[in-house]
């Protein structure tokens, strides 16, 4: 079976990591395929130097742990001269204990937050805000390297977050219906928010996705994060979005307080659990 057919099968399952990534994004990626038993689960290990991303799909979540135990772990234990980390996303809660027994640890638990984008929302917003001491503006393509440095300075503020490369920043600027909004103070780039609008055909209306908010630690607690989110929400509203979505690590208390203060409310459910396992 080729990778495309494998990918199609995984996408069709009720459980899995591939809730958003399309086949076209995977055509240039080297993958090692791992079948499960009785067509209950399939896995594809996306291989990179010193890292691997385990994509998976399953008819029932408990099949994931058994497949990892019988096929992936023996391969990892045989690896010689190599070391790195295997990342596994969207882990169902019932699988966490079993994967911990196999050497995986939780690196993040991201819960969904939603908010409307009505003009003047939320009600508590100051109707006559004071002038800002910093400049809020779109990021230019030439600033990709500086933007990367800002995100990397925020490494570890959410579990598993290590910042973005300049290449990723450049690619995001080229995405359809996407933007990076920057904060500048005294000529220095000090904060960023990555946003994109999706679900244009939804009956509920288009969604403004707040993918990432990063404020350099040296500039935090000055209202920059709130100003960036305000600007992002205004841009989304003007572009046609009617609601906004973001995901936050449950242990990033400061970010969660900010989101709730700006009107975001947590959705029911366990959220997205991510795990990692070292090898080598």
TARALIN-V846125 format. One record per backbone hydrogen bond with DSSP energy under -0.5 kcal/mol. NH is the residue of the N-H (numbers start at 1). CO is the residue of the C=O. E is the energy in kcal/mol with one decimal. If there is no record, write none. Layout:
BEGIN
nh = (NH & NH)
co = (CO & CO)
e = (E & E)
END
This chain:
BEGIN
nh = (6 & 7 & 8 & 9 & 10 & 11 & 12 & 13 & 15 & 17 & 18 & 19 & 25 & 26 & 27 & 27 & 29 & 31 & 32 & 34 & 36 & 40 & 42 & 43 & 44 & 45 & 46 & 46 & 47 & 47 & 48 & 51 & 52 & 53 & 54 & 54 & 55 & 55 & 57 & 58 & 59 & 60 & 63 & 64 & 65 & 66 & 67 & 68 & 69 & 70 & 71 & 72 & 73 & 75 & 76 & 77 & 78 & 79 & 79 & 84 & 85 & 86 & 87 & 87 & 88 & 89 & 91 & 95 & 96 & 96 & 99 & 100 & 101 & 102 & 102 & 103 & 104 & 105 & 107 & 108 & 110 & 111 & 111 & 113 & 114 & 115 & 117 & 121 & 125 & 129 & 135 & 137 & 137 & 139 & 143 & 144 & 147 & 148 & 149 & 150 & 151 & 152 & 153 & 154 & 154 & 155 & 156 & 157 & 161 & 169 & 170 & 171 & 172 & 173 & 174 & 174 & 175 & 175 & 178 & 179 & 181 & 182 & 183 & 184 & 185 & 188 & 190 & 191 & 192 & 193 & 194 & 195 & 195 & 196 & 197 & 198 & 202 & 205 & 207 & 208 & 209 & 209 & 210 & 210 & 211 & 211 & 212 & 214 & 216 & 219 & 220 & 227 & 228 & 229 & 230 & 231 & 232 & 233 & 234 & 235 & 236 & 237 & 238 & 239 & 240 & 240 & 241 & 242 & 243 & 244 & 245 & 246 & 247 & 248 & 250 & 252 & 253 & 256 & 257 & 258 & 259 & 260 & 261 & 262 & 263 & 264 & 265 & 267 & 272 & 273 & 274 & 274 & 275 & 276 & 277 & 279)
co = (2 & 3 & 4 & 5 & 6 & 7 & 8 & 10 & 58 & 56 & 56 & 17 & 22 & 23 & 23 & 24 & 26 & 29 & 45 & 43 & 41 & 37 & 57 & 34 & 55 & 32 & 44 & 53 & 30 & 45 & 51 & 48 & 85 & 46 & 52 & 87 & 44 & 53 & 42 & 15 & 40 & 40 & 60 & 61 & 61 & 62 & 63 & 64 & 65 & 66 & 67 & 67 & 68 & 71 & 72 & 73 & 74 & 75 & 76 & 279 & 50 & 277 & 52 & 85 & 275 & 54 & 273 & 92 & 92 & 93 & 95 & 96 & 97 & 98 & 99 & 100 & 99 & 276 & 274 & 274 & 272 & 109 & 248 & 246 & 265 & 244 & 242 & 118 & 122 & 126 & 184 & 135 & 182 & 180 & 140 & 141 & 143 & 144 & 145 & 146 & 147 & 148 & 149 & 150 & 151 & 152 & 161 & 154 & 158 & 165 & 166 & 167 & 168 & 169 & 170 & 171 & 171 & 172 & 175 & 195 & 193 & 137 & 191 & 135 & 188 & 185 & 183 & 183 & 214 & 181 & 212 & 179 & 193 & 209 & 177 & 207 & 199 & 202 & 198 & 243 & 196 & 207 & 208 & 245 & 194 & 209 & 194 & 192 & 190 & 216 & 217 & 223 & 224 & 225 & 226 & 227 & 228 & 229 & 230 & 231 & 232 & 233 & 234 & 235 & 236 & 237 & 236 & 206 & 206 & 115 & 208 & 113 & 210 & 111 & 109 & 249 & 251 & 252 & 253 & 254 & 255 & 256 & 257 & 258 & 260 & 259 & 114 & 112 & 110 & 271 & 108 & 272 & 88 & 105 & 86 & 84)
e = (-2.2 & -3.1 & -2.5 & -2.0 & -2.2 & -2.4 & -1.2 & -1.3 & -1.6 & -2.0 & -0.8 & -1.6 & -1.3 & -2.3 & -0.5 & -0.6 & -1.7 & -0.6 & -2.0 & -3.2 & -1.8 & -1.9 & -2.2 & -2.6 & -2.6 & -3.1 & -0.8 & -2.9 & -2.5 & -0.6 & -2.5 & -1.9 & -2.1 & -2.1 & -0.5 & -2.9 & -2.7 & -0.9 & -2.0 & -2.7 & -3.1 & -0.7 & -1.6 & -1.8 & -0.6 & -1.1 & -2.0 & -2.5 & -2.4 & -2.2 & -2.2 & -0.9 & -2.7 & -1.0 & -2.2 & -2.6 & -1.1 & -0.6 & -0.8 & -1.9 & -1.2 & -2.9 & -3.2 & -0.5 & -2.9 & -0.5 & -2.9 & -2.1 & -0.6 & -1.3 & -2.4 & -2.1 & -1.6 & -0.6 & -0.7 & -1.8 & -2.3 & -2.5 & -2.6 & -1.2 & -3.1 & -0.5 & -2.5 & -2.9 & -2.3 & -2.0 & -1.7 & -2.1 & -1.8 & -0.5 & -3.0 & -0.5 & -2.5 & -3.0 & -1.7 & -1.3 & -2.7 & -2.3 & -1.9 & -1.8 & -2.1 & -2.4 & -1.6 & -0.6 & -1.1 & -1.5 & -2.5 & -2.1 & -2.3 & -2.0 & -2.3 & -2.4 & -2.5 & -1.8 & -0.7 & -0.7 & -0.5 & -1.2 & -1.1 & -2.3 & -2.3 & -3.9 & -2.5 & -2.6 & -2.6 & -2.0 & -2.9 & -1.2 & -2.9 & -1.8 & -2.8 & -2.7 & -0.5 & -1.6 & -2.3 & -2.3 & -1.3 & -1.1 & -3.0 & -2.9 & -3.7 & -0.7 & -0.6 & -3.1 & -1.8 & -1.1 & -1.3 & -2.8 & -2.6 & -2.9 & -0.9 & -2.0 & -2.5 & -2.2 & -2.5 & -2.2 & -2.5 & -2.7 & -2.1 & -2.5 & -2.6 & -2.5 & -2.4 & -1.7 & -0.5 & -1.1 & -2.7 & -2.2 & -1.2 & -3.2 & -2.6 & -2.0 & -0.5 & -2.2 & -2.4 & -1.8 & -1.6 & -2.2 & -2.4 & -1.8 & -2.6 & -2.4 & -2.2 & -1.6 & -1.4 & -2.6 & -2.6 & -2.9 & -3.8 & -0.6 & -2.8 & -0.5 & -3.1 & -2.2 & -1.9 & -2.2)
END
